[in-house]
Amino acid sequence: AITLNEKQLAAKELAFQGKSFVLIGPAGSGKTTCQRAVAEALLQDNRLSTSRFKRSTGPSIAFVAYTRRAASNLAKAIFKVPVLKEQLSGNVMTIHALLEFEPTEYWDEDTQETKFRFMPMRTAANPLDITHLVIEEASMLDSSVLWKQLYDALPYGVQIIFIGDINQLPPVFGPSILNYALLQLPIVELTEVYRNQGIVLDNAHKILKGLMIEESSDYKRSEE
């Protein structure tokens, strides 16, 4: 069984209550561990139904990320638990994969010719049938085009868990949806760092807390 600290247990309780919420914390603070625990508990308690995805069917929870690399890393982390790898093998993907983006033909009035653009096949007219949505690295998701496409395709009453780090860089194309979620939803902030991350990241955490950094042969303060 996964051992959780007090704040991770609070996040698990919000998940069981069916409430959308935000889970934030720095790298190594146990956000992914918390996601694994929530998914395992929902499965064991039969809280999930069955959903249809483009290439598979599975439990009605989707774990998504903005980039393929982030989705791949998330899948590797979640699938460390054998039961999750077995039952959620098709449930971790990019946002674009969840929305089933495909090349769509359209007529360009300016050039007077047929062109193609990628558009989501999952829309308000063809909504997803998931009950739970976990958005990994939500700080990377802009609150304009892609979020609106995702939101339009969600069924009524879906529970959304926004995962992120408030110190990450904002999206290129507009404000992060995480900013809005932080103003609207309950927040669970993980503050204890468990992962041994090396001198650079350890000092990054110290800087954020206003503490003196540690020096080593690989990391020294500038004298300028």
N, C-alpha and C positions, 0 to 999 in steps of 0.2 A: 504494500500500500504506500501511497505517496504521503509523506509527512509535510504538513503545511503549517506556516506560522499564523499568527492571529489575523493579520491583514489578508493573507491568502484565503483563510477560512471565511472571512467577511465577503470576499469576492465570490467564493463558492456558494455562500448563502444567498447572495443577490441573484446568482444564476438559477438557483433552485426556486426562488420566488418569481422567476420569469421577468425580472426587471432589466431593462437596458441600463448599462453602466459603463464607466471608463476605468480601465486598469492601466495605471502609469507607473513608471519606475525606470531607473538607469539600467544599463546593460549589466546582467549578472544578478539582478535582484529577484529573479524567480517568476517572471511573467509567463514564460513558456511552461514552467512547472505547474503553475496555476491553471493554465489552459488544459494541460493533460489531466489534471485532477478533476476539473469541471466536466470535461468530455467523458471521462471514465465514470463519474458519478451519474451523469445523465443517462448513459447507456445502462448502467447497472440498475437504475431506478425506473427503467422503461419510460423515460420522459420524452423520448424521441419517436416520431413516426417514420415513414419511409418517403424519400424524395427521389425525383427523377432528375438526374444530371445528364449532360449531353452524351457521355460515353458509359454511364453506369447508373445504377440505383444504389441507394444506401441510406443510412440514418439521416434524419432531417436537420443536420447541422453542417454548415459550410465554414471552412477556415480559408480566408482569402488574404492576399497581399497584392500590392500594386505592381511589383516587379516579379519576374520569373525566378530570379535568384532568391528573393525574400521568401517566395512560396516554397521553393525547393528546400531552403534552410529550415523553414517551419515544419515541412513534412518530415524531414530527418529527425527533428527534435520530438515531434509528437509521436512518431512511430517507434520511438525507443520503448514504448509500452506495447508488448505483443498484441494485446487485445485491441488496442487502438489501430495498430497497423493492419490487423485482420479485418476490422469492421469499418474503418474510415479510409481505406486505401484510395478511394476516389473522391474524397471530400475536401482535400486540400489543394488549392489552385489559385491562379491569378484572378483578379476581379474580371478581367476580360474573358477568361475561360468560363467563369461562372455565368456571365451574361451571354455566352455563346456568340461572340462577335464573328461575323462572316462577311466576306466581300459582297457588296450589294450594288447592283447596277442602277445608275441614274442618268438622267439627261442633263448635260451641262448647257444651259442657255447661252453662255458667253461664247463657247467654242463650237456650239451646235454639233456636239458629238456625244456618244455614250461613254461614260466613265464608270469607275468602280470606287467605292469607299467602304471601309469596315464599319458595320453597324451592329448593334446588339439584337439578337433574335429574341432574347428575354426582355419583355417590355411590360407596360401596364396591360396590354392586350394579350400577352402571353407570359404571365407572371411566374416567378419561382414558387415552389411549394415547400420551401424550408420553414422551419420553426425557430431556428437559432442561426445567427450569423456572427462570426468572430472576425474582426478586421485587424490583422496584424500590421504593425507599423502604420497606424492610421494617420500619423503626422505627414506621411508621404502622399495621402489622398487629397486632391484639391476639392474644394467645396463647390466647384462650378460644374463642368460638363460631366465628368465620369461619376461623381457622387450622385448627381441628379438622375443619370441613367440607371445607376444601381438602385437608388431609392424608388424610382418609378416601377422597377421590376419586383420589388419586395411585396409579399402578401401582407394583409392586415394582421397586426398583432405579433409580428416577428420580433424576437428578442435580439438586440444588437449589442455586442460587447466590443468596445473600441480599445485596442491595445496600443500603447505608444510611450514615447519618451519626450517630455516637453522640451528637452535640450537638443533635439534633432533639428536639422535644417528644414525649413518649410518647403512645400512643393514649388516647382518651377512655374506652374501655370496659375497660381492663385492661392488664396488663404487655405490653410489646412482644415479639413472637416473636424479634426481633433479639437481645434480651438472652440468650435461651436458646441461640440459634445461636452467639453469641460464646463461650459456655462449652463447647460441644460440638464445634465444627468448626474446621478450619484457618482462619486469618485472614490476609488480605492488606490492609494499611493503606496507602493512598496519601496522601502527605504534601505533595507538591509541588503548589502551586496555579498553574495556567497561565492561567486566565481573568482578564481585567481586569474587576474587579467593582465598581469605584467605591470611594470613600473609606469608606462605612459598612461594607461587607463586608470590605474590606481591614483595617479597624481591628478588626472582629470576630475575624478570624484572629489579629491581634496580641494581643488580649486573651486568647484561648485559649492562646497560647504564653507569656503573661506578659511581653509586650513593651510598650514605650511606644507610645501611639497617635500618629497624625499629625493635626495640626489643619489645617483649611482654612476657607474662608468658609462652607462647608456643614456643617462638623462641628467643634465646639469642646467642650472639657471643661467640665463645670459647675464653678463656683467654690464651690459649697456643700459 
